[in-house]
Amino acid sequence: MQAKKVSEDPDLLLSQIGLRVMKRRQELGLTQKELGDRLGITSTNIYRIEYGQQNLTVRTLIKLAEALDTTAADLFVG
């Protein structure tokens, strides 16, 4: 059986983005609450993003990237 491509599995993509968000947040020494405060969302939402449970809009992805001092492309493709 051939493994699914990320483009064929949005849940896998969301999980990978979430892991990149978590890694970058930790590199910056931020808590989920602190990152949420930067974005105007709750720490619960940050948790859901980091664990691939929250669908992301392009706008949210861009705001995340700016708050984490990185690019949306880096969060999207690593």
Secondary structure in CASP SS format (residue, H / E / C, confidence):
PFRMAT SS
TARGET T0000
AUTHOR 0000-0000-0000
METHOD secondary structure of the structure
MODEL  1
M C 1.00
Q C 1.00
A C 1.00
K C 1.00
K C 1.00
V H 1.00
S H 1.00
E H 1.00
D C 1.00
P H 1.00
D H 1.00
L H 1.00
L H 1.00
L H 1.00
S H 1.00
Q H 1.00
I H 1.00
G H 1.00
L H 1.00
R H 1.00
V H 1.00
M H 1.00
K H 1.00
R H 1.00
R H 1.00
Q H 1.00
E H 1.00
L C 1.00
G C 1.00
L C 1.00
T C 1.00
Q H 1.00
K H 1.00
E H 1.00
L H 1.00
G H 1.00
D H 1.00
R H 1.00
L H 1.00
G C 1.00
I C 1.00
T C 1.00
S H 1.00
T H 1.00
N H 1.00
I H 1.00
Y H 1.00
R H 1.00
I H 1.00
E H 1.00
Y C 1.00
G C 1.00
Q C 1.00
Q C 1.00
N C 1.00
L C 1.00
T C 1.00
V H 1.00
R H 1.00
T H 1.00
L H 1.00
I H 1.00
K H 1.00
L H 1.00
A H 1.00
E H 1.00
A H 1.00
L C 1.00
D C 1.00
T C 1.00
T C 1.00
A H 1.00
A H 1.00
D H 1.00
L H 1.00
F H 1.00
V H 1.00
G C 1.00
END
